[in-house]
Amino acid sequence: MRDRGGRTVGIVGAGQLARMMAQAAIPLDIRLVLLAASASDGAARVVPDVIVGNPDDPDALDELARRCDVITFDHELVDPRLLADLERQGHRVWPSSSTMSVAQDKRRQRTELSAAGMPVPAFAAIESLADIEAFGAGTGWPVVLKASRGGYDGRGVWIVQTAAAARSVLDGATANGTVLLAEQCLPLDREFAVIVARREGGEVVTYPVTETVQRAGICRELRVPCALAPNLAWEAEDIAISIAGMYGLVGIMAVEFFLVGDRILVNELAPRPHNSGHWTIEGAATSQFAQHLRAVLDLPLGATAPTAPAIVTINLLGPDSGADPWDRLAAGLATPGAHVHLYGKTARPGRKLGHVTAVGETLGAARGAATSAAARLLDKPGNPTLS
């Protein structure tokens, strides 16, 4: 095998994001090395070079660093102090340890973004029930309580109507060592995201604003274009670019937003390929996965223009019946215009098992194709909401 001349990327994690990065790496002749928790992880099943180990094991991270030119991530579940050690040893880590540290701490995100003048929901650091009661008295009840670290897909988020309910959440959090923040409960008109990519030299691009349709705290559907006024879309893209520069981003970052009336508010940051960018595989000139690889290797960034007037992605969440989309792959593929992606996961209720993307002339046409294929894959005929 010939020397790839600095084109080996190590990925911490081996889930569906690493699996889709592997697809993007092939045409660019980029070699991947994975640090996987298990040899049965989705990406570990399709990438030949795999280290099985814990992402918080310094020896496993050292081995990964020795075998690649740059380290990047499938998830944020790694101790930034270990990444900083690798950086001090001269290894390239993108996004950097400092960027990853911010990504892991929602309270820090809120505090720093607010201090920088970014629009965020009203929030407060929580140390006691009195803090929650004071916040509720100021903003009104109900109050949203969030775990500062570790929450995702609706986990680590509680909407409390009363101080008594808040006490129950706080007691549980205290017992588990979970740090909380309080956030104003807002009447959301829409949720959306901007994917921003930045390379080490400073070149930066954004993808079109993506509407993220949430149910029970889990993203179920992506829609491009997003039904957002042009001036708000431009504002969101400018904010995403500013945040990328503020944190010295190298790679891809998803900036999630709330729309409340005519105001946009920053929700969370995720410095890695993100669910809200899955539509880009078929729906953009350069997928978020290829873009991330380009960025961390400091290669020229690709065009982000949509490939069609409308793109819709439906996430495949395991149904209560235990149905496995793999068993119904033929039916899903028989849907005209639908592009099926399965993640190599064992099916169980509520688990993200894959997604379906369709492009079309209108959102209605694209959504019809994506929803039809998803319903067939999940054995849910006649259930267009897939709820």
RODO-2510 file (C-alpha; in nm, 4 decimals, decimal comma):
residues 387
     n   res          X          Y          Z
     1     m     0,0000     0,0000     0,0000
     2     r     0,1395     0,3381    -0,0967
     3     d     0,1936     0,6211     0,1521
     4     r    -0,1119     0,8478     0,1608
     5     g     0,0986     1,1485     0,2565
     6     g    -0,0838     1,2749     0,5641
     7     r    -0,4302     1,1496     0,4759
     8     t    -0,5046     0,9151     0,7673
     9     v    -0,7855     1,0268     0,9992
    10     g    -0,8444     0,8680     1,3378
    11     i    -1,2024     0,8742     1,4653
    12     v    -1,2928     0,8423     1,8314
    13     g    -1,6139     0,6410     1,8184
    14     a    -1,7534     0,3976     1,5650
    15     g    -2,1244     0,4711     1,5404
    16     q    -2,3319     0,5814     1,2437
    17     l    -2,1461     0,9110     1,2015
    18     a    -1,8136     0,7335     1,1623
    19     r    -1,9835     0,4838     0,9312
    20     m    -2,1037     0,7641     0,7025
    21     m    -1,7624     0,9323     0,7210
    22     a    -1,6182     0,6062     0,5923
    23     q    -1,8393     0,6280     0,2839
    24     a    -1,7233     0,9854     0,2245
    25     a    -1,3554     0,8917     0,2701
    26     i    -1,3480     0,6355    -0,0099
    27     p    -1,3544     0,8679    -0,3144
    28     l    -1,0970     1,0965    -0,1494
    29     d    -0,8603     0,8043    -0,0784
    30     i    -0,8587     0,8943     0,2901
    31     r    -0,7704     0,6139     0,5290
    32     l    -0,9609     0,5851     0,8576
    33     v    -0,8602     0,4293     1,1882
    34     l    -1,1345     0,3883     1,4481
    35     l    -1,1301     0,3767     1,8258
    36     a    -1,4408     0,1648     1,8832
    37     a    -1,6036     0,0630     2,2087
    38     s    -1,6874    -0,2720     2,0458
    39     a    -1,5885    -0,4592     1,7329
    40     s    -1,9604    -0,4870     1,6573
    41     d    -2,0167    -0,1087     1,6402
    42     g    -2,1676     0,0072     1,3116
    43     a    -1,8535     0,1629     1,1631
    44     a    -1,6237    -0,1074     1,3021
    45     r    -1,8088    -0,3553     1,0839
    46     v    -1,7145    -0,1724     0,7624
    47     v    -1,3746    -0,0103     0,8378
    48     p    -1,0749    -0,2487     0,8448
    49     d    -0,8506    -0,0560     1,0878
    50     v    -1,0112    -0,0688     1,4314
    51     i    -0,8760    -0,0281     1,7837
    52     v    -1,1185    -0,1655     2,0406
    53     g    -1,1010     0,0388     2,3580
    54     n    -1,2559     0,3005     2,5811
    55     p    -1,2425     0,6633     2,4599
    56     d    -1,1257     0,7659     2,8073
    57     d    -0,8384     0,5172     2,8073
    58     p    -0,5139     0,7170     2,7588
    59     d    -0,3349     0,4139     2,6128
    60     a    -0,6080     0,3584     2,3530
    61     l    -0,6004     0,7256     2,2556
    62     d    -0,2206     0,7174     2,2330
    63     e    -0,2374     0,4190     1,9993
    64     l    -0,4943     0,5968     1,7827
    65     a    -0,2766     0,9081     1,7701
    66     r     0,0280     0,7065     1,6642
    67     r    -0,1627     0,5510     1,3742
    68     c    -0,3136     0,8639     1,2188
    69     d    -0,2349     1,2181     1,1078
    70     v    -0,5310     1,3860     1,2734
    71     i    -0,7892     1,2792     1,5331
    72     t    -1,1576     1,3653     1,5057
    73     f    -1,4823     1,2437     1,6609
    74     d    -1,8018     1,0466     1,6180
    75     h    -1,9241     1,1664     1,9609
    76     e    -1,8273     1,4065     2,2416
    77     l    -1,7871     1,1410     2,5131
    78     v    -1,4150     1,1816     2,5707
    79     d    -1,2264     1,3653     2,8434
    80     p    -1,0932     1,6949     2,6977
    81     r    -0,7960     1,6738     2,9359
    82     l    -0,6787     1,3616     2,7558
    83     l    -0,7168     1,5391     2,4226
    84     a    -0,5163     1,8331     2,5558
    85     d    -0,2392     1,5878     2,6518
    86     l    -0,2309     1,4630     2,2927
    87     e    -0,2135     1,8201     2,1630
    88     r     0,0802     1,8966     2,3935
    89     q     0,2562     1,5929     2,2473
    90     g     0,2182     1,7444     1,8997
    91     h    -0,0778     1,5448     1,7738
    92     r    -0,3452     1,7212     1,5687
    93     v    -0,6900     1,7010     1,7280
    94     w    -0,9849     1,8605     1,5437
    95     p    -1,2110     1,9928     1,6777
    96     s    -0,9644     2,0909     1,9488
    97     s    -0,9778     1,9896     2,3132
    98     s    -1,1047     2,3365     2,4063
    99     t    -1,3851     2,3205     2,1485
   100     m    -1,4849     1,9734     2,2682
   101     s    -1,4848     2,0968     2,6272
   102     v    -1,7422     2,3612     2,5390
   103     a    -1,9541     2,1068     2,3523
   104     q    -1,9806     1,8899     2,6631
   105     d    -2,1062     2,1636     2,8952
   106     k    -2,4423     2,3242     2,8147
   107     r    -2,4166     2,5630     3,1073
   108     r    -2,0819     2,6873     2,9813
   109     q    -2,2255     2,7227     2,6297
   110     r    -2,5107     2,9375     2,7556
   111     t    -2,2821     3,1546     2,9706
   112     e    -2,0185     3,2167     2,7039
   113     l    -2,2613     3,2706     2,4185
   114     s    -2,4641     3,5134     2,6266
   115     a    -2,1488     3,7028     2,7259
   116     a    -2,0562     3,7262     2,3580
   117     g    -2,3914     3,8860     2,2766
   118     m    -2,5449     3,5823     2,1087
   119     p    -2,9235     3,5440     2,1466
   120     v    -2,9988     3,2606     2,3909
   121     p    -3,3030     3,1706     2,6019
   122     a    -3,3174     3,3139     2,9535
   123     f    -3,1246     3,0731     3,1770
   124     a    -2,9667     3,0365     3,5194
   125     a    -2,7091     2,8119     3,6825
   126     i    -2,8798     2,5957     3,9431
   127     e    -2,7304     2,5012     4,2783
   128     s    -3,0428     2,4762     4,4956
   129     l    -3,4216     2,4635     4,4929
   130     a    -3,4217     2,8301     4,5881
   131     d    -3,2394     2,9053     4,2597
   132     i    -3,5129     2,7285     4,0624
   133     e    -3,7906     2,9012     4,2548
   134     a    -3,6302     3,2400     4,1963
   135     f    -3,5914     3,1665     3,8253
   136     g    -3,9526     3,0486     3,7978
   137     a    -4,0720     3,3605     3,9783
   138     g    -3,8860     3,5742     3,7255
   139     t    -3,9701     3,3965     3,3992
   140     g    -4,2879     3,2113     3,4902
   141     w    -4,3699     2,8446     3,5254
   142     p    -4,3219     2,5869     3,3831
   143     v    -3,9421     2,5856     3,3891
   144     v    -3,7113     2,3697     3,1771
   145     l    -3,4359     2,1945     3,3713
   146     k    -3,1438     2,0517     3,1759
   147     a    -2,8485     1,8355     3,2659
   148     s    -2,5426     2,0413     3,1835
   149     r    -2,3635     1,7316     3,0548
   150     g    -2,4626     1,4148     2,8772
   151     g    -2,8239     1,4728     2,7737
   152     y    -2,9400     1,3969     2,4189
   153     d    -3,2536     1,2890     2,2295
   154     g    -3,4790     1,4175     2,5057
   155     r    -3,2756     1,2634     2,7870
   156     g    -3,1548     1,4989     3,0568
   157     v    -3,4404     1,7463     2,9987
   158     w    -3,7313     1,7980     3,2386
   159     i    -4,0208     2,0414     3,2105
   160     v    -4,1374     2,1105     3,5662
   161     q    -4,4666     2,2810     3,6451
   162     t    -4,4126     2,3431     4,0163
   163     a    -4,1442     2,3809     4,2800
   164     a    -4,2373     2,0371     4,4138
   165     a    -4,1682     1,8794     4,0746
   166     a    -3,8438     2,0749     4,0533
   167     r    -3,7384     1,9404     4,3939
   168     s    -3,7844     1,5831     4,2687
   169     v    -3,5648     1,6457     3,9640
   170     l    -3,3042     1,8297     4,1702
   171     d    -3,2886     1,5510     4,4297
   172     g    -3,2301     1,2926     4,1574
   173     a    -2,9688     1,5083     3,9887
   174     t    -2,7871     1,5689     4,3162
   175     a    -2,7809     1,1967     4,3920
   176     n    -2,6264     1,1298     4,0485
   177     g    -2,3815     1,4189     4,0605
   178     t    -2,5617     1,5910     3,7709
   179     v    -2,5202     1,9673     3,7335
   180     l    -2,8359     2,1473     3,6192
   181     l    -2,9280     2,4695     3,4485
   182     a    -3,2725     2,6267     3,4313
   183     e    -3,4114     2,7657     3,1076
   184     q    -3,7228     2,9608     3,0265
   185     c    -3,9982     2,7424     2,8786
   186     l    -4,0742     2,9098     2,5483
   187     p    -4,3582     2,8681     2,2957
   188     l    -4,1473     2,7364     2,0076
   189     d    -4,2717     2,8090     1,6569
   190     r    -3,9982     2,6052     1,4939
   191     e    -3,6636     2,4370     1,5571
   192     f    -3,3863     2,4502     1,3007
   193     a    -3,0123     2,4120     1,2594
   194     v    -2,7257     2,5582     1,0632
   195     i    -2,4316     2,3354     0,9746
   196     v    -2,1097     2,5358     0,9543
   197     a    -1,7719     2,4039     0,8359
   198     r    -1,4373     2,5714     0,9008
   199     r    -1,0834     2,4674     0,8166
   200     e    -0,7643     2,5552     1,0002
   201     g    -0,6752     2,8334     0,7601
   202     g    -1,0056     3,0096     0,8331
   203     e    -1,2100     2,9237     0,5229
   204     v    -1,5712     2,8802     0,6306
   205     v    -1,8960     2,7711     0,4641
   206     t    -2,2517     2,7090     0,5817
   207     y    -2,5260     2,4807     0,4563
   208     p    -2,8817     2,6001     0,3982
   209     v    -3,0908     2,6332     0,7138
   210     t    -3,2491     2,2980     0,8009
   211     e    -3,5812     2,2603     0,9794
   212     t    -3,5614     1,9896     1,2468
   213     v    -3,8983     1,8401     1,3378
   214     q    -3,8894     1,7139     1,6964
   215     r    -4,1257     1,4755     1,8724
   216     a    -4,0726     1,3813     2,2386
   217     g    -3,7326     1,5512     2,2262
   218     i    -3,6070     1,3388     1,9356
   219     c    -3,5448     1,4662     1,5840
   220     r    -3,7797     1,2768     1,3526
   221     e    -3,7585     1,4724     1,0294
   222     l    -3,5401     1,7230     0,8406
   223     r    -3,6736     1,9666     0,5818
   224     v    -3,4820     2,1835     0,3367
   225     p    -3,5679     2,4573     0,2660
   226     c    -3,6772     2,5649     0,6125
   227     a    -3,9871     2,7844     0,6328
   228     l    -3,7951     3,0787     0,7768
   229     a    -3,7941     3,4429     0,6724
   230     p    -3,4834     3,5210     0,4615
   231     n    -3,3559     3,7848     0,7060
   232     l    -3,3739     3,5331     0,9936
   233     a    -3,1977     3,2674     0,7853
   234     w    -2,9153     3,5113     0,7106
   235     e    -2,8957     3,6052     1,0777
   236     a    -2,8720     3,2392     1,1787
   237     e    -2,5941     3,1735     0,9268
   238     d    -2,4023     3,4791     1,0498
   239     i    -2,4379     3,3606     1,4099
   240     a    -2,3120     3,0134     1,3185
   241     i    -2,0075     3,1601     1,1429
   242     s    -1,9363     3,3877     1,4409
   243     i    -1,9576     3,0963     1,6855
   244     a    -1,7260     2,8870     1,4671
   245     g    -1,4689     3,1663     1,4750
   246     m    -1,5218     3,2330     1,8458
   247     y    -1,4303     2,8749     1,9353
   248     g    -1,1634     2,8241     1,6688
   249     l    -1,3655     2,5443     1,5109
   250     v    -1,1921     2,3072     1,2724
   251     g    -1,4396     2,0622     1,1211
   252     i    -1,8188     2,0607     1,1129
   253     m    -2,0422     2,2145     1,3784
   254     a    -2,4204     2,2035     1,4084
   255     v    -2,5689     2,5147     1,5687
   256     e    -2,9225     2,4382     1,6819
   257     f    -3,1774     2,7203     1,7069
   258     f    -3,5254     2,7952     1,8380
   259     l    -3,7675     3,0238     1,6549
   260     v    -3,9963     3,2127     1,8941
   261     g    -4,2148     3,4587     1,7085
   262     d    -3,9742     3,6710     1,5084
   263     r    -3,6739     3,5936     1,7315
   264     i    -3,4109     3,3258     1,6815
   265     l    -3,2290     3,1848     1,9838
   266     v    -2,9247     2,9580     1,9985
   267     n    -3,0060     2,6262     2,1638
   268     e    -2,7011     2,3977     2,1534
   269     l    -2,3707     2,3357     1,9744
   270     a    -2,2417     2,0036     1,8421
   271     p    -1,8896     2,0148     1,6890
   272     r    -1,9092     1,7008     1,4744
   273     p    -2,1219     1,5692     1,1894
   274     h    -2,4778     1,5868     1,3128
   275     n    -2,8198     1,4334     1,2573
   276     s    -2,9427     1,7663     1,1167
   277     g    -2,6945     1,7322     0,8300
   278     h    -2,7804     1,3808     0,7131
   279     w    -2,9815     1,5205     0,4220
   280     t    -2,6583     1,6505     0,2684
   281     i    -2,5512     1,3044     0,1463
   282     e    -2,7996     1,3147    -0,1420
   283     g    -2,9195     1,6721    -0,1017
   284     a    -2,6035     1,8866    -0,1182
   285     a    -2,3118     1,9210    -0,3562
   286     t    -2,0767     1,8153    -0,0736
   287     s    -2,2017     1,5996     0,2115
   288     q    -2,1349     1,7074     0,5698
   289     f    -1,9200     1,3956     0,6120
   290     a    -1,6926     1,4734     0,3166
   291     q    -1,6838     1,8353     0,4313
   292     h    -1,5755     1,7376     0,7815
   293     l    -1,2911     1,5258     0,6454
   294     r    -1,1819     1,8093     0,4174
   295     a    -1,1871     2,0548     0,7072
   296     v    -0,9859     1,8479     0,9562
   297     l    -0,7254     1,7746     0,6868
   298     d    -0,7169     2,1461     0,5892
   299     l    -0,8297     2,0726     0,2345
   300     p    -1,0398     2,3195     0,0313
   301     l    -1,4023     2,3108     0,1406
   302     g    -1,6707     2,1978    -0,0999
   303     a    -1,9851     2,3643    -0,2329
   304     t    -2,2915     2,3439    -0,0113
   305     a    -2,5644     2,4194    -0,2660
   306     p    -2,8702     2,1896    -0,2587
   307     t    -2,9021     1,9371    -0,5399
   308     a    -3,2800     1,9840    -0,5664
   309     p    -3,5453     2,2418    -0,4721
   310     a    -3,6589     2,0315    -0,1745
   311     i    -3,5035     1,7627     0,0447
   312     v    -3,6622     1,5651     0,3287
   313     t    -3,4989     1,3135     0,5623
   314     i    -3,6957     1,0835     0,7943
   315     n    -3,5131     0,9192     1,0864
   316     l    -3,5868     0,5497     1,1349
   317     l    -3,6565     0,4884     1,5031
   318     g    -3,7126     0,1304     1,6116
   319     p    -4,0881     0,0718     1,6565
   320     d    -4,2440    -0,0788     1,9686
   321     s    -4,3066    -0,3984     1,7715
   322     g    -3,9325    -0,4583     1,7484
   323     a    -3,9497    -0,4592     1,3677
   324     d    -3,6080    -0,4397     1,2035
   325     p    -3,5836    -0,2198     0,8892
   326     w    -3,3217    -0,4562     0,7501
   327     d    -3,5876    -0,7254     0,7191
   328     r    -3,7977    -0,4880     0,5063
   329     l    -3,5173    -0,3411     0,2983
   330     a    -3,6640    -0,4584    -0,0323
   331     a    -3,9902    -0,2761     0,0362
   332     g    -3,8076     0,0434     0,1316
   333     l    -3,5877     0,0333    -0,1772
   334     a    -3,8928    -0,0194    -0,3969
   335     t    -4,0153     0,3302    -0,3106
   336     p    -3,9300     0,5586    -0,6066
   337     g    -3,6941     0,8399    -0,5164
   338     a    -3,6103     0,7156    -0,1661
   339     h    -3,2498     0,6723    -0,0494
   340     v    -3,2184     0,4289     0,2414
   341     h    -2,9354     0,4371     0,4969
   342     l    -2,9148     0,1682     0,7656
   343     y    -2,6642     0,1974     1,0484
   344     g    -2,5866    -0,1671     1,1233
   345     k    -2,7510    -0,1551     1,4670
   346     t    -2,9496    -0,4222     1,6465
   347     a    -3,3140    -0,3169     1,6380
   348     r    -3,4863    -0,2105     1,9577
   349     p    -3,7742     0,0287     2,0272
   350     g    -3,6785     0,3963     2,0076
   351     r    -3,3261     0,3384     1,8771
   352     k    -3,2053     0,5308     1,5720
   353     l    -3,1564     0,2542     1,3171
   354     g    -3,1142     0,4575     1,0006
   355     h    -3,2697     0,7273     0,7871
   356     v    -3,4371     0,7806     0,4520
   357     t    -3,3805     1,0845     0,2299
   358     a    -3,5765     1,1929    -0,0762
   359     v    -3,5257     1,4927    -0,3046
   360     g    -3,7956     1,6536    -0,5154
   361     e    -3,9411     1,9612    -0,6756
   362     t    -4,1502     2,0362    -0,3654
   363     l    -4,1345     1,9541     0,0045
   364     g    -4,4626     1,7665    -0,0321
   365     a    -4,3233     1,5392    -0,3028
   366     a    -3,9972     1,4760    -0,1188
   367     r    -4,1758     1,4136     0,2101
   368     g    -4,4209     1,1757     0,0444
   369     a    -4,1403     0,9578    -0,0930
   370     a    -3,9344     0,9618     0,2288
   371     t    -4,2343     0,8928     0,4517
   372     s    -4,3606     0,6110     0,2314
   373     a    -4,0239     0,4347     0,2365
   374     a    -3,9857     0,4861     0,6125
   375     a    -4,3328     0,3477     0,6805
   376     r    -4,2517     0,0360     0,4785
   377     l    -3,9179    -0,0128     0,6507
   378     l    -4,0751     0,0209     0,9952
   379     d    -4,3816    -0,1885     0,9046
   380     k    -4,6111     0,1063     0,9741
   381     p    -4,8451     0,1240     0,6735
   382     g    -5,1000     0,4012     0,6997
   383     n    -4,9034     0,5897     0,9665
   384     p    -4,7628     0,8954     0,7875
   385     t    -4,6420     1,0583     1,1111
   386     l    -4,4320     0,7537     1,2054
   387     s    -4,4893     0,8529     1,5683
***
